Amino acid sequence: MDEWLYERYPLILRQAEENDAIIFFLDESTTKSECHRGRTWGIKGLTPVVRATGSRYRLNIVSVVSSEGILRYRTFTGKMDRFMFVDSLKSLVRSVDKPVIIITDGHPAHRAKYTQEYVAQEPKILSLHLLPGYSPELNPDEQVWNQLKEKLGKAALKTKDEFISFVRSKLRTLQNMPEVVKGFFRLHDTSYACRQCYL
């Protein structure tokens, strides 16, 4: 952990500054319709009941965030493999006009030879780095899932189409709230990645 915070990340930050690059933190997650979170008021002695449909839907998402307040995401079905991961990276580099540096976890798709070969030949990706193992708290992108699951936990969605539409709508809303995304980089465990804090 200390090596990442005090040696590796400062070098990544320097590379970004020298190349006017955007540092993106990337993560994948599966959203589930049966997730219920939150608190409410209730009559003393009576447990509140959360309305639910009993239906279970899932949607896979890959997203990236930057300390500049940028959020990009893709929804997909099926598993995250090296081909899906590289397709996601291609979509990302098309969406920005600067070089990028990717920081993510050690998922096999992120470490695959196919991925390494793509990164090596893509001029807009300066480098791809893996976070220390078992340290999701270091990834600001984890906050995207926290925000989304908080919203899902209070929604009773009857059909798969409603579920997918709801997830995409909440992600689009978050995408248009750069100050909220910047806030992901000001938490105790993620403030090391706040580039503006170094200026």
Backbone as ProteinMPNN parsed JSONL, in Angstrom:
{"seq_chain_A": "MDEWLYERYPLILRQAEENDAIIFFLDESTTKSECHRGRTWGIKGLTPVVRATGSRYRLNIVSVVSSEGILRYRTFTGKMDRFMFVDSLKSLVRSVDKPVIIITDGHPAHRAKYTQEYVAQEPKILSLHLLPGYSPELNPDEQVWNQLKEKLGKAALKTKDEFISFVRSKLRTLQNMPEVVKGFFRLHDTSYACRQCYL", "coords_chain_A": {"N_chain_A": [[0.827, -1.208, 0.0], [1.855, 1.319, 0.906], [3.91, 1.58, -0.928], [2.472, 1.984, -3.282], [1.127, 4.41, -2.723], [3.173, 6.26, -2.146], [5.273, 5.92, -3.879], [4.714, 4.599, -6.475], [2.26, 5.832, -7.429], [2.876, 8.675, -7.389], [4.763, 8.701, -9.507], [3.132, 8.001, -11.661], [1.45, 10.204, -11.663], [3.29, 12.194, -12.327], [3.935, 11.39, -14.938], [1.472, 11.848, -16.153], [1.235, 14.646, -15.888], [3.413, 15.514, -17.417], [2.651, 14.763, -19.955], [0.208, 15.913, -20.393], [-2.043, 14.331, -19.775], [-5.045, 12.436, -19.023], [-5.868, 10.888, -16.029], [-7.52, 7.975, -15.526], [-9.57, 6.116, -13.38], [-10.666, 2.827, -13.284], [-13.348, 0.46, -13.126], [-15.353, -2.512, -12.779], [-18.731, -3.672, -12.364], [-21.601, -5.51, -11.199], [-24.924, -4.756, -11.352], [-27.853, -5.267, -9.436], [-31.291, -6.019, -9.393], [-32.529, -6.792, -7.07], [-31.338, -5.567, -4.95], [-31.551, -3.927, -1.874], [-31.4, -1.056, 0.016], [-30.891, 1.457, 2.574], [-32.717, 3.696, 4.8], [-35.746, 4.284, 6.657], [-38.67, 5.926, 8.036], [-40.765, 4.538, 10.557], [-43.584, 2.959, 12.205], [-43.41, 2.589, 15.685], [-42.441, -0.529, 16.86], [-43.368, -1.862, 14.639], [-42.047, -3.381, 11.853], [-40.815, -1.755, 9.015], [-41.902, -2.374, 5.655], [-40.431, -3.13, 2.611], [-41.399, -2.468, -0.631], [-41.358, -4.841, -3.208], [-40.808, -6.591, -6.295], [-40.131, -9.209, -6.6], [-38.898, -10.094, -8.843], [-35.788, -10.715, -10.495], [-33.147, -9.078, -11.836], [-30.17, -8.445, -13.697], [-27.376, -6.368, -14.543], [-24.412, -5.715, -16.19], [-21.707, -3.45, -15.746], [-19.146, -1.282, -16.85], [-17.037, 1.269, -15.819], [-15.351, 4.48, -15.815], [-13.637, 7.009, -13.963], [-12.438, 10.366, -13.506], [-10.337, 12.729, -11.769], [-10.944, 15.191, -12.671], [-13.613, 15.25, -12.896], [-14.832, 13.718, -14.823], [-16.906, 11.169, -16.085], [-17.266, 8.089, -17.614], [-19.081, 5.387, -19.06], [-20.138, 1.991, -19.755], [-22.723, -0.295, -20.453], [-23.356, -3.794, -20.329], [-24.078, -7.198, -21.302], [-23.366, -10.578, -20.321], [-20.054, -11.881, -19.519], [-17.188, -10.083, -18.215], [-14.53, -10.163, -20.212], [-11.278, -10.406, -21.812], [-11.709, -9.408, -24.373], [-14.05, -7.871, -24.211], [-13.097, -6.023, -22.389], [-11.015, -4.712, -23.797], [-12.541, -3.628, -25.879], [-13.969, -1.789, -24.381], [-11.922, -0.066, -23.598], [-11.209, 0.954, -26.09], [-13.531, 2.383, -26.733], [-13.4, 4.303, -24.743], [-11.024, 5.801, -25.368], [-11.797, 6.937, -27.734], [-13.591, 8.764, -26.86], [-12.39, 10.937, -25.659], [-10.109, 13.727, -26.0], [-7.475, 13.695, -25.28], [-4.356, 12.155, -24.227], [-4.505, 9.117, -22.259], [-4.237, 7.597, -19.011], [-4.65, 4.542, -17.451], [-5.957, 3.203, -14.501], [-6.588, 0.388, -12.597], [-8.042, -2.647, -11.186], [-6.748, -5.994, -10.429], [-8.08, -7.787, -12.177], [-8.393, -10.699, -14.26], [-8.885, -10.092, -17.008], [-7.77, -7.593, -17.249], [-5.118, -8.085, -17.026], [-4.464, -9.673, -19.115], [-2.681, -11.02, -21.958], [-3.624, -10.254, -24.459], [-4.831, -7.812, -23.823], [-2.583, -6.352, -22.959], [-1.129, -6.241, -25.332], [-2.82, -4.693, -26.918], [-2.824, -2.23, -25.476], [-0.137, -1.558, -25.722], [0.079, -0.879, -28.406], [-1.678, 1.209, -28.778], [-1.638, 4.545, -29.231], [-2.868, 6.575, -27.71], [-3.189, 5.614, -25.18], [-1.194, 5.904, -22.548], [-0.259, 4.328, -20.445], [-1.091, 1.429, -18.448], [-2.075, 0.616, -15.245], [-2.05, -1.472, -12.331], [-3.872, -1.565, -9.35], [-2.861, -2.094, -5.902], [-3.375, -5.415, -4.597], [-6.537, -6.455, -3.213], [-7.557, -3.957, -2.385], [-9.906, -2.187, -2.765], [-10.788, 0.225, -1.758], [-9.036, 2.156, -2.555], [-9.755, 2.928, -5.047], [-11.406, 5.401, -6.665], [-13.542, 5.011, -8.385], [-15.174, 3.112, -7.306], [-17.103, 4.476, -5.935], [-19.047, 5.118, -7.757], [-20.612, 2.819, -7.898], [-21.575, 2.716, -5.317], [-23.21, 4.988, -5.28], [-25.073, 4.289, -7.266], [-26.189, 1.877, -6.295], [-27.398, 2.804, -4.003], [-29.515, 4.28, -5.075], [-30.877, 2.239, -6.46], [-31.671, 0.623, -4.379], [-33.932, 1.769, -3.383], [-35.888, 1.579, -5.207], [-38.659, 0.079, -6.842], [-38.742, -1.985, -9.318], [-40.481, -3.241, -12.005], [-40.116, -4.632, -14.426], [-37.617, -6.045, -16.647], [-36.826, -4.238, -18.608], [-37.557, -1.799, -17.413], [-35.775, -1.832, -15.271], [-33.224, -1.773, -16.56], [-33.459, 0.66, -17.93], [-33.714, 2.406, -15.768], [-31.2, 2.12, -14.457], [-29.432, 3.056, -16.459], [-30.37, 5.653, -16.735], [-29.78, 6.779, -14.209], [-27.006, 6.63, -14.253], [-26.448, 8.339, -16.407], [-27.361, 10.729, -15.314], [-25.558, 11.045, -13.182], [-23.254, 11.297, -14.665], [-23.551, 13.824, -15.644], [-22.965, 15.385, -13.504], [-20.39, 16.678, -12.614], [-19.164, 17.774, -10.309], [-19.951, 16.107, -8.252], [-18.69, 13.753, -9.023], [-16.031, 14.607, -8.826], [-15.938, 14.761, -6.092], [-15.624, 12.116, -5.359], [-12.964, 11.799, -5.233], [-12.104, 13.014, -2.992], [-12.379, 11.738, -0.657], [-11.377, 10.013, 2.368], [-9.751, 7.708, 1.769], [-9.236, 8.031, -0.927], [-8.19, 10.486, -1.495], [-5.543, 10.776, -2.145], [-5.422, 10.594, -4.87], [-6.411, 12.894, -5.921], [-5.855, 15.192, -8.188], [-6.107, 17.964, -8.31], [-5.581, 18.642, -5.749], [-2.891, 18.69, -5.582], [-2.071, 20.914, -6.845]], "CA_chain_A": [[0.0, 0.0, 0.0], [2.728, 2.493, 0.979], [4.639, 1.694, -2.199], [1.55, 2.58, -4.253], [0.801, 5.788, -2.365], [4.31, 7.174, -2.036], [6.258, 5.705, -4.938], [4.16, 4.332, -7.799], [1.305, 6.837, -7.907], [3.56, 9.933, -7.754], [5.365, 8.558, -10.833], [2.023, 8.064, -12.621], [1.033, 11.602, -11.682], [4.296, 12.944, -13.087], [3.745, 11.039, -16.347], [0.265, 12.55, -16.615], [1.536, 16.078, -15.995], [4.356, 15.733, -18.524], [1.999, 14.472, -21.238], [-1.13, 16.497, -20.372], [-2.918, 13.174, -19.893], [-6.097, 12.236, -18.034], [-5.78, 9.641, -15.276], [-8.833, 7.375, -15.306], [-9.705, 4.934, -12.543], [-11.653, 1.97, -13.946], [-13.851, -0.682, -12.367], [-16.57, -3.148, -13.282], [-19.647, -4.135, -11.321], [-22.894, -6.052, -11.627], [-26.043, -4.201, -10.594], [-28.914, -6.258, -9.245], [-32.583, -5.401, -9.084], [-33.004, -7.172, -5.737], [-30.579, -4.856, -3.926], [-32.35, -2.98, -1.1], [-30.599, -0.341, 1.0], [-31.444, 2.72, 3.024], [-33.503, 3.719, 6.03], [-36.994, 5.019, 6.547], [-39.419, 6.054, 9.277], [-41.776, 3.502, 10.719], [-44.313, 2.96, 13.47], [-42.689, 1.868, 16.714], [-42.893, -1.899, 17.049], [-43.717, -2.469, 13.349], [-40.935, -3.33, 10.899], [-41.221, -1.266, 7.69], [-41.832, -3.35, 4.569], [-40.0, -2.548, 1.342], [-42.095, -3.048, -1.779], [-40.483, -5.491, -4.185], [-41.567, -7.359, -7.281], [-39.715, -10.607, -6.598], [-38.132, -10.337, -10.057], [-34.355, -10.494, -10.336], [-32.467, -8.722, -13.075], [-28.786, -8.012, -13.51], [-26.764, -5.648, -15.657], [-22.991, -5.473, -15.965], [-21.284, -2.095, -16.092], [-17.754, -0.87, -16.679], [-16.999, 2.731, -15.815], [-14.105, 5.154, -15.449], [-13.789, 8.369, -13.449], [-11.207, 11.138, -13.367], [-10.46, 13.773, -10.74], [-11.495, 16.375, -13.329], [-15.07, 15.145, -12.866], [-15.311, 12.977, -15.995], [-17.405, 9.806, -15.92], [-17.667, 7.356, -18.813], [-19.545, 4.057, -18.684], [-20.782, 1.119, -20.731], [-23.46, -1.421, -19.893], [-23.223, -4.955, -21.206], [-24.48, -8.496, -20.759], [-22.253, -11.518, -20.428], [-18.98, -11.644, -18.566], [-16.087, -9.218, -18.608], [-13.324, -10.88, -20.608], [-10.272, -9.523, -22.419], [-12.245, -8.77, -25.576], [-14.944, -6.822, -23.743], [-12.289, -4.99, -21.749], [-10.349, -3.933, -24.834], [-13.586, -2.836, -26.537], [-14.272, -0.669, -23.485], [-10.805, 0.882, -23.698], [-11.336, 1.612, -27.397], [-14.605, 3.352, -26.604], [-12.916, 5.391, -23.898], [-10.064, 6.682, -26.044], [-12.529, 7.69, -28.758], [-14.462, 9.762, -26.222], [-11.602, 12.041, -25.112], [-9.137, 14.262, -26.963], [-6.16, 13.729, -24.652], [-3.849, 10.829, -23.845], [-5.074, 8.628, -21.007], [-3.576, 6.596, -18.181], [-5.697, 3.73, -16.845], [-5.642, 2.532, -13.239], [-7.68, -0.539, -12.324], [-7.66, -3.756, -10.307], [-6.025, -7.086, -11.076], [-8.963, -8.719, -12.889], [-7.653, -11.39, -15.332], [-9.016, -9.395, -18.299], [-6.887, -6.429, -17.237], [-3.735, -8.564, -17.075], [-4.321, -10.594, -20.243], [-1.717, -10.685, -23.02], [-4.394, -9.531, -25.491], [-4.966, -6.44, -23.332], [-1.253, -5.738, -22.973], [-0.771, -5.97, -26.732], [-3.608, -3.538, -27.371], [-2.331, -1.029, -24.8], [1.185, -1.24, -26.259], [-0.007, -0.301, -29.757], [-2.625, 2.328, -28.796], [-0.857, 5.731, -28.84], [-3.557, 7.448, -26.756], [-3.062, 5.053, -23.832], [0.217, 5.994, -22.164], [0.076, 3.19, -19.596], [-2.158, 0.808, -17.667], [-1.501, 0.233, -13.96], [-2.919, -2.239, -11.452], [-3.858, -1.198, -7.937], [-2.482, -3.198, -5.01], [-4.439, -6.399, -4.395], [-7.456, -6.345, -2.071], [-7.616, -2.56, -1.921], [-10.913, -1.442, -3.542], [-10.972, 1.558, -1.189], [-8.137, 3.092, -3.239], [-10.304, 3.224, -6.374], [-12.558, 6.328, -6.581], [-14.651, 4.542, -9.213], [-16.068, 2.331, -6.461], [-18.191, 5.345, -5.482], [-20.124, 5.052, -8.751], [-21.499, 1.718, -7.52], [-22.253, 3.113, -4.081], [-24.288, 5.915, -5.657], [-26.091, 3.577, -8.035], [-26.879, 0.917, -5.434], [-28.249, 3.574, -3.102], [-30.744, 4.587, -5.819], [-31.583, 0.998, -6.77], [-32.229, 0.065, -3.163], [-35.195, 2.429, -3.044], [-36.765, 1.507, -6.385], [-39.356, -1.177, -7.123], [-38.775, -2.016, -10.778], [-41.295, -4.41, -12.294], [-39.67, -5.384, -15.592], [-36.199, -5.926, -16.984], [-36.649, -2.981, -19.34], [-37.598, -0.721, -16.422], [-34.532, -1.921, -14.518], [-32.118, -1.295, -17.403], [-33.68, 2.088, -18.17], [-33.437, 3.097, -14.509], [-29.747, 2.129, -14.246], [-28.793, 3.951, -17.43], [-30.786, 7.02, -16.416], [-29.021, 7.246, -13.048], [-25.62, 6.817, -14.686], [-26.401, 9.57, -17.215], [-27.496, 11.847, -14.384], [-24.277, 11.183, -12.484], [-22.293, 11.757, -15.665], [-23.751, 15.26, -15.8], [-22.716, 16.023, -12.21], [-18.937, 16.56, -12.419], [-18.738, 18.108, -8.949], [-20.146, 14.896, -7.453], [-17.602, 12.84, -9.403], [-14.809, 15.131, -8.2], [-16.014, 14.432, -4.679], [-15.147, 10.753, -5.15], [-11.511, 11.885, -5.046], [-11.823, 13.798, -1.789], [-12.626, 10.89, 0.503], [-10.149, 9.714, 3.115], [-8.901, 6.718, 1.108], [-8.994, 8.348, -2.333], [-7.68, 11.857, -1.666], [-4.208, 10.72, -2.75], [-5.572, 10.653, -6.324], [-7.008, 14.191, -6.289], [-4.795, 15.98, -8.828], [-6.248, 19.367, -7.97], [-5.019, 18.845, -4.397], [-1.449, 18.856, -5.705], [-1.792, 22.166, -7.523]], "C_chain_A": [[0.867, 1.265, 0.0], [3.5, 2.694, -0.313], [3.765, 2.36, -3.255], [1.373, 4.075, -3.983], [1.991, 6.732, -2.498], [5.385, 6.994, -3.115], [5.606, 5.576, -6.322], [3.22, 5.432, -8.275], [1.958, 8.186, -8.2], [4.232, 9.871, -9.118], [4.295, 8.62, -11.926], [1.556, 9.506, -12.775], [2.004, 12.45, -12.495], [4.167, 12.657, -14.578], [2.54, 11.77, -16.925], [0.538, 14.027, -16.816], [2.43, 16.362, -17.197], [3.705, 15.568, -19.885], [0.601, 15.073, -21.351], [-2.19, 15.406, -20.549], [-3.969, 13.164, -18.78], [-5.872, 10.893, -17.346], [-7.2, 9.15, -15.007], [-8.706, 6.174, -14.385], [-10.879, 4.124, -13.08], [-12.071, 0.848, -13.004], [-15.068, -1.255, -13.076], [-17.434, -3.576, -12.106], [-20.889, -4.733, -11.981], [-23.974, -5.439, -10.746], [-27.176, -5.216, -10.575], [-30.203, -5.574, -8.828], [-33.046, -5.72, -7.668], [-32.235, -6.493, -4.608], [-31.48, -3.849, -3.21], [-31.495, -2.376, 0.005], [-31.352, 0.894, 1.475], [-32.264, 2.563, 4.292], [-34.778, 4.521, 5.795], [-37.615, 5.14, 7.942], [-40.434, 4.925, 9.347], [-42.466, 3.63, 12.073], [-43.558, 2.094, 14.469], [-43.303, 0.485, 16.912], [-43.278, -2.604, 15.767], [-42.554, -2.289, 12.379], [-41.439, -2.822, 9.558], [-41.03, -2.342, 6.628], [-41.454, -2.62, 3.289], [-40.736, -3.245, 0.207], [-41.086, -3.641, -2.744], [-41.333, -6.34, -5.112], [-41.252, -8.837, -7.223], [-38.911, -10.966, -7.836], [-36.659, -10.001, -9.82], [-33.716, -10.258, -11.703], [-31.056, -8.264, -12.747], [-28.293, -7.303, -14.761], [-25.318, -5.366, -15.298], [-22.606, -4.094, -16.471], [-19.784, -1.981, -15.923], [-17.747, 0.652, -16.747], [-15.6, 3.219, -15.481], [-14.456, 6.536, -14.912], [-12.424, 9.032, -13.392], [-11.428, 12.234, -12.336], [-10.904, 15.104, -11.331], [-13.015, 16.343, -13.376], [-15.659, 14.413, -14.05], [-15.765, 11.584, -15.584], [-17.776, 9.257, -17.29], [-18.098, 5.967, -18.369], [-20.087, 3.313, -19.886], [-21.543, 0.044, -19.978], [-23.354, -2.586, -20.87], [-23.773, -6.184, -20.504], [-23.313, -9.454, -20.974], [-21.136, -11.134, -19.469], [-17.946, -10.666, -19.122], [-14.876, -10.096, -18.929], [-12.383, -9.91, -21.306], [-10.806, -8.787, -23.636], [-13.19, -7.623, -25.197], [-14.154, -5.672, -23.13], [-11.603, -4.113, -22.791], [-11.355, -3.089, -25.612], [-13.94, -1.608, -25.695], [-13.172, 0.382, -23.535], [-10.855, 1.641, -25.024], [-12.407, 2.692, -27.356], [-14.152, 4.553, -25.789], [-11.999, 6.339, -24.664], [-10.719, 7.484, -27.166], [-13.296, 8.859, -28.153], [-13.716, 10.968, -25.669], [-10.551, 12.476, -26.123], [-7.754, 14.424, -26.368], [-5.653, 12.307, -24.453], [-4.44, 10.421, -22.504], [-4.125, 7.648, -20.327], [-4.688, 5.863, -17.438], [-5.166, 3.1, -15.562], [-6.832, 1.666, -12.875], [-7.193, -1.657, -11.411], [-7.039, -4.888, -11.117], [-6.891, -8.149, -11.716], [-8.175, -9.394, -14.021], [-7.734, -10.704, -16.69], [-8.078, -8.201, -18.389], [-5.424, -6.83, -17.396], [-3.447, -9.394, -18.315], [-3.319, -10.088, -21.289], [-2.397, -9.877, -24.125], [-4.546, -8.065, -25.104], [-3.638, -5.707, -23.401], [-0.827, -5.369, -24.385], [-1.544, -4.776, -27.275], [-3.074, -2.246, -26.775], [-0.997, -0.594, -25.401], [1.117, -0.562, -27.626], [-0.954, 0.892, -29.86], [-1.915, 3.602, -28.315], [-1.536, 6.623, -27.811], [-3.547, 6.897, -25.334], [-1.585, 5.041, -23.47], [0.637, 4.801, -21.315], [-1.18, 2.672, -18.899], [-1.529, 0.254, -16.391], [-2.537, -0.508, -13.123], [-2.744, -1.774, -10.017], [-3.334, -2.37, -7.101], [-3.661, -4.139, -4.787], [-5.256, -6.113, -3.147], [-7.506, -4.921, -1.492], [-8.631, -1.751, -2.712], [-11.113, -0.024, -3.031], [-10.091, 2.606, -1.855], [-8.684, 3.542, -4.594], [-11.528, 4.138, -6.254], [-13.767, 5.855, -7.377], [-15.617, 3.656, -8.426], [-17.28, 3.159, -6.014], [-19.337, 5.406, -6.49], [-21.128, 3.984, -8.338], [-22.249, 2.06, -6.245], [-23.428, 4.036, -4.371], [-25.432, 5.163, -6.329], [-26.887, 2.617, -7.159], [-27.787, 1.62, -4.429], [-29.581, 3.902, -3.781], [-31.565, 3.324, -6.082], [-32.286, 0.43, -5.542], [-33.574, 0.641, -2.783], [-36.211, 2.364, -4.182], [-37.39, 0.123, -6.504], [-39.588, -1.238, -8.624], [-39.399, -3.339, -11.227], [-40.763, -5.263, -13.444], [-38.18, -5.176, -15.83], [-35.927, -4.624, -17.712], [-36.662, -1.783, -18.394], [-36.284, -0.667, -15.646], [-33.364, -1.342, -15.32], [-32.235, 0.199, -17.653], [-33.336, 2.906, -16.931], [-31.931, 3.217, -14.28], [-29.072, 3.12, -15.189], [-29.146, 5.401, -17.153], [-29.976, 7.582, -15.25], [-27.559, 7.466, -13.401], [-25.467, 8.083, -15.529], [-26.497, 10.798, -16.319], [-26.181, 12.103, -13.659], [-23.204, 11.71, -13.429], [-22.37, 13.272, -15.853], [-23.585, 16.027, -14.496], [-21.226, 15.934, -11.87], [-18.465, 16.881, -11.004], [-18.918, 16.911, -8.007], [-19.025, 13.904, -7.735], [-16.279, 13.309, -8.804], [-14.772, 14.786, -6.715], [-15.56, 13.017, -4.364], [-13.652, 10.736, -4.826], [-11.141, 12.675, -3.789], [-12.148, 13.022, -0.517], [-11.297, 10.524, 1.162], [-9.204, 8.793, 2.339], [-8.544, 7.059, -0.332], [-8.373, 9.72, -2.555], [-6.277, 11.886, -2.254], [-4.267, 10.921, -4.258], [-6.167, 11.966, -6.814], [-5.924, 15.083, -6.869], [-4.867, 17.446, -8.454], [-5.636, 19.673, -6.589], [-3.513, 19.057, -4.449], [-1.068, 20.191, -6.295], [-1.636, 23.32, -6.537]], "O_chain_A": [[0.646, 2.173, -0.802], [3.721, 3.824, -0.748], [4.238, 3.192, -4.029], [1.457, 4.898, -4.895], [1.831, 7.879, -2.918], [6.291, 7.818, -3.243], [5.91, 6.35, -7.23], [3.358, 5.919, -9.397], [1.608, 8.801, -9.207], [4.274, 10.878, -9.824], [4.513, 9.211, -12.984], [1.297, 9.969, -13.886], [1.589, 13.32, -13.26], [4.276, 13.57, -15.396], [2.586, 12.255, -18.055], [0.113, 14.602, -17.818], [2.223, 17.342, -17.911], [4.153, 16.164, -20.865], [-0.12, 14.777, -22.304], [-3.108, 15.537, -21.359], [-3.8, 13.798, -17.739], [-5.703, 9.874, -18.015], [-7.984, 9.826, -14.341], [-7.843, 5.318, -14.581], [-11.96, 4.666, -13.306], [-11.279, 0.352, -12.203], [-15.725, -0.577, -13.867], [-16.94, -3.811, -11.003], [-21.177, -4.49, -13.153], [-23.939, -5.589, -9.524], [-27.425, -5.922, -11.552], [-30.196, -4.658, -8.006], [-33.873, -4.995, -7.116], [-32.451, -6.805, -3.438], [-32.105, -3.009, -3.857], [-30.933, -3.096, 0.83], [-32.327, 1.32, 0.855], [-32.476, 1.457, 4.789], [-34.871, 5.323, 4.866], [-37.141, 4.53, 8.901], [-40.9, 4.424, 8.324], [-41.984, 4.324, 12.968], [-43.118, 0.994, 14.137], [-44.51, 0.343, 17.104], [-43.496, -3.816, 15.776], [-42.128, -1.164, 12.118], [-42.386, -3.382, 9.005], [-40.089, -3.133, 6.705], [-42.073, -1.62, 2.926], [-40.7, -4.471, 0.097], [-40.075, -3.013, -3.06], [-42.437, -6.755, -4.76], [-42.019, -9.65, -7.74], [-38.301, -12.034, -7.883], [-36.335, -9.109, -9.036], [-33.745, -11.113, -12.588], [-30.787, -7.761, -11.656], [-28.726, -7.59, -15.877], [-25.031, -4.838, -14.223], [-23.112, -3.628, -17.492], [-19.214, -2.516, -14.972], [-18.374, 1.248, -17.623], [-14.776, 2.482, -14.939], [-15.431, 7.155, -15.337], [-11.396, 8.371, -13.251], [-12.563, 12.622, -12.062], [-11.207, 16.042, -10.594], [-13.643, 17.294, -13.841], [-16.869, 14.474, -14.269], [-15.08, 10.901, -14.822], [-18.517, 9.894, -18.038], [-17.547, 5.423, -17.412], [-20.448, 3.911, -20.9], [-21.058, -0.472, -18.972], [-23.273, -2.39, -22.083], [-23.915, -6.212, -19.282], [-22.387, -9.158, -21.728], [-21.261, -10.179, -18.702], [-17.848, -10.456, -20.331], [-14.275, -10.694, -18.037], [-12.668, -8.715, -21.38], [-10.398, -7.657, -23.903], [-13.137, -6.543, -25.786], [-14.487, -4.502, -23.319], [-11.615, -2.889, -22.668], [-11.055, -1.949, -25.968], [-14.179, -0.526, -26.231], [-13.451, 1.58, -23.515], [-10.572, 2.839, -25.067], [-12.213, 3.787, -27.884], [-14.488, 5.692, -26.113], [-12.184, 7.555, -24.61], [-10.26, 8.573, -27.511], [-13.613, 9.827, -28.844], [-14.35, 11.935, -25.247], [-10.149, 11.701, -26.991], [-6.943, 15.197, -26.878], [-6.434, 11.358, -24.504], [-4.831, 11.273, -21.706], [-3.327, 6.969, -20.974], [-5.571, 6.496, -16.859], [-4.072, 2.536, -15.538], [-7.964, 2.148, -12.846], [-6.064, -1.619, -10.921], [-6.83, -4.765, -12.324], [-6.481, -9.307, -11.795], [-7.37, -8.735, -14.68], [-6.765, -10.724, -17.45], [-7.639, -7.834, -19.48], [-4.595, -6.035, -17.838], [-2.301, -9.78, -18.544], [-3.143, -8.883, -21.47], [-1.817, -8.932, -24.66], [-4.408, -7.178, -25.947], [-3.58, -4.564, -23.854], [-0.235, -4.313, -24.609], [-0.995, -3.948, -28.003], [-2.889, -1.265, -27.495], [-0.751, 0.6, -25.57], [1.989, 0.236, -27.97], [-1.033, 1.525, -30.913], [-1.621, 3.731, -27.127], [-0.853, 7.363, -27.103], [-3.857, 7.619, -24.386], [-0.813, 4.257, -24.022], [1.759, 4.311, -21.444], [-2.183, 3.374, -18.777], [-0.555, -0.496, -16.454], [-3.733, -0.222, -13.188], [-1.626, -1.61, -9.53], [-3.365, -3.515, -7.553], [-4.813, -3.707, -4.789], [-4.743, -5.598, -2.154], [-7.498, -4.724, -0.277], [-8.272, -0.722, -3.284], [-11.559, 0.845, -3.78], [-10.354, 3.803, -1.742], [-8.126, 4.445, -5.217], [-12.579, 3.697, -5.789], [-14.895, 6.25, -7.083], [-16.761, 3.471, -8.842], [-18.349, 2.611, -5.749], [-20.471, 5.711, -6.121], [-22.338, 4.198, -8.409], [-23.428, 1.731, -6.107], [-24.504, 3.892, -3.79], [-26.602, 5.367, -6.007], [-28.112, 2.546, -7.262], [-28.828, 1.085, -4.049], [-30.641, 3.819, -3.16], [-32.789, 3.33, -5.948], [-33.357, -0.168, -5.647], [-34.284, 0.071, -1.955], [-37.258, 3.009, -4.132], [-36.719, -0.887, -6.289], [-40.517, -0.619, -9.142], [-38.915, -4.415, -10.878], [-40.938, -6.481, -13.443], [-37.568, -4.256, -15.288], [-34.912, -3.973, -17.465], [-35.868, -0.855, -18.555], [-35.746, 0.411, -15.394], [-32.606, -0.517, -14.811], [-31.243, 0.925, -17.597], [-32.735, 3.976, -17.036], [-31.439, 4.295, -13.946], [-28.243, 3.925, -14.766], [-28.306, 6.286, -17.319], [-29.536, 8.731, -15.295], [-26.937, 8.4, -12.894], [-24.485, 8.813, -15.39], [-25.8, 11.79, -16.536], [-25.744, 13.248, -13.537], [-22.342, 12.488, -13.021], [-21.375, 13.918, -16.179], [-24.009, 17.177, -14.387], [-20.838, 15.208, -10.955], [-17.471, 16.319, -10.544], [-18.133, 16.725, -7.078], [-18.476, 13.291, -6.819], [-15.492, 12.491, -8.327], [-13.704, 14.548, -6.151], [-15.155, 12.732, -3.237], [-13.143, 9.789, -4.226], [-9.966, 12.966, -3.567], [-12.184, 13.594, 0.572], [-10.23, 10.707, 0.576], [-8.005, 9.058, 2.256], [-7.643, 6.445, -0.905], [-8.062, 10.078, -3.691], [-5.858, 12.905, -2.803], [-3.293, 11.363, -4.866], [-6.401, 12.125, -8.011], [-5.148, 15.674, -6.118], [-3.84, 18.107, -8.296], [-5.234, 20.802, -6.306], [-2.917, 19.543, -3.488], [0.1, 20.579, -6.265], [-1.396, 24.455, -6.949]]}, "name": "protein", "num_of_chains": 1, "seq": "MDEWLYERYPLILRQAEENDAIIFFLDESTTKSECHRGRTWGIKGLTPVVRATGSRYRLNIVSVVSSEGILRYRTFTGKMDRFMFVDSLKSLVRSVDKPVIIITDGHPAHRAKYTQEYVAQEPKILSLHLLPGYSPELNPDEQVWNQLKEKLGKAALKTKDEFISFVRSKLRTLQNMPEVVKGFFRLHDTSYACRQCYL"}
